[in-house]
Amino acid sequence: MVIGILELEIKLFSSNSLKDKRRIIKSLTDRIRNNFNVSVSEIRHQDLWQRAGLGIALLTTEGRFAQRMLSKIVNFIKEDKKISLIDSRMEIM
């Protein structure tokens, strides 16, 4: 069993309030879940309206598959023009 973990730090450009942030994060986490079949949660900066920390996890049988999927998620985030990826950290266990 292999567990892949991805931590993302992102900046939200179009968020002007915590309500905006919740809407943007909800949409983003739903798109990540639907496209990649992984678990996603906001794990940091819940009180800041232009910044978010996301935690993403997946369980698989192959380490290379986990790394490939998490890398695809990083690229997916980088392609979104409404947000900017500040930092990412990947761990395969």
Backbone torsions as a table, in degrees:
resi	resn	phi	psi	omega
1	MET	NA	134.0	-179.9
2	VAL	-123.2	134.5	177.1
3	ILE	-113.6	127.0	175.7
4	GLY	-107.8	130.2	-179.3
5	ILE	-124.6	134.2	177.9
6	LEU	-129.9	125.7	174.7
7	GLU	-111.3	128.5	-178.3
8	LEU	-120.9	139.3	172.7
9	GLU	-114.8	119.3	-176.4
10	ILE	-127.9	154.4	175.0
11	LYS	-110.6	134.4	-179.0
12	LEU	-103.3	118.6	-176.5
13	PHE	-79.1	-37.6	-172.2
14	SER	-97.8	15.9	-179.7
15	SER	-94.6	123.6	178.8
16	ASN	-115.2	1.3	179.7
17	SER	-161.9	169.5	176.2
18	LEU	-65.0	-30.8	177.2
19	LYS	-65.1	-44.0	175.6
20	ASP	-59.9	-44.8	-178.7
21	LYS	-60.4	-45.9	179.8
22	ARG	-59.0	-40.7	179.6
23	ARG	-64.7	-45.5	-179.1
24	ILE	-66.3	-45.8	-179.4
25	ILE	-65.5	-40.7	177.6
26	LYS	-60.1	-46.2	179.1
27	SER	-62.5	-45.0	-178.7
28	LEU	-64.6	-46.6	-178.8
29	THR	-65.9	-36.5	177.0
30	ASP	-64.1	-42.4	179.1
31	ARG	-65.1	-40.2	178.7
32	ILE	-64.9	-46.5	178.9
33	ARG	-58.9	-46.5	-176.5
34	ASN	-69.0	-38.0	-177.4
35	ASN	-80.3	-30.6	-170.8
36	PHE	-122.2	-4.8	178.5
37	ASN	53.2	54.6	179.6
38	VAL	-126.7	168.6	174.3
39	SER	-91.6	135.8	-177.9
40	VAL	-136.0	139.4	177.0
41	SER	-151.0	148.1	172.1
42	GLU	-79.0	122.9	-173.4
43	ILE	-115.4	-12.9	-178.7
44	ARG	-145.5	159.7	171.8
45	HIS	61.6	37.9	179.3
46	GLN	-64.0	-22.8	-177.5
47	ASP	-95.5	-3.3	177.6
48	LEU	-100.4	133.9	-173.2
49	TRP	-91.7	-6.9	177.0
50	GLN	-119.7	13.5	-178.7
51	ARG	-143.5	146.9	179.4
52	ALA	-148.7	149.5	172.4
53	GLY	-117.9	123.2	-179.3
54	LEU	-111.8	142.3	172.9
55	GLY	-114.6	131.8	-177.9
56	ILE	-128.8	135.2	-179.1
57	ALA	-137.3	148.0	174.0
58	LEU	-145.3	150.7	-178.7
59	LEU	-119.0	129.2	-177.3
60	THR	-151.2	-177.0	179.1
61	THR	-103.5	-11.5	-177.1
62	GLU	-126.5	130.0	178.9
63	GLY	-64.7	-38.4	-179.7
64	ARG	-65.2	-37.5	177.8
65	PHE	-64.0	-44.1	179.2
66	ALA	-60.0	-45.9	-179.6
67	GLN	-63.5	-40.7	179.7
68	ARG	-64.3	-44.0	-179.8
69	MET	-65.3	-44.6	-179.4
70	LEU	-66.6	-34.7	175.8
71	SER	-65.9	-37.5	176.7
72	LYS	-63.9	-36.7	178.4
73	ILE	-66.7	-41.7	177.0
74	VAL	-59.1	-45.1	178.5
75	ASN	-64.6	-38.1	176.5
76	PHE	-59.6	-42.9	178.9
77	ILE	-66.2	-43.1	-179.1
78	LYS	-62.7	-28.9	-179.1
79	GLU	-77.4	-18.0	-178.4
80	ASP	-76.2	119.1	-176.2
81	LYS	-77.4	-13.3	-178.4
82	LYS	-84.5	-12.1	-178.3
83	ILE	-135.2	161.6	177.0
84	SER	-127.0	132.8	177.7
85	LEU	-81.4	117.1	179.7
86	ILE	-86.7	-45.6	-176.6
87	ASP	-156.0	151.9	174.1
88	SER	-142.6	148.3	178.0
89	ARG	-139.9	125.5	-178.9
90	MET	-114.3	139.8	177.7
91	GLU	-139.3	131.6	176.8
92	ILE	-115.0	123.0	-178.6
93	MET	-116.8	NA	NA
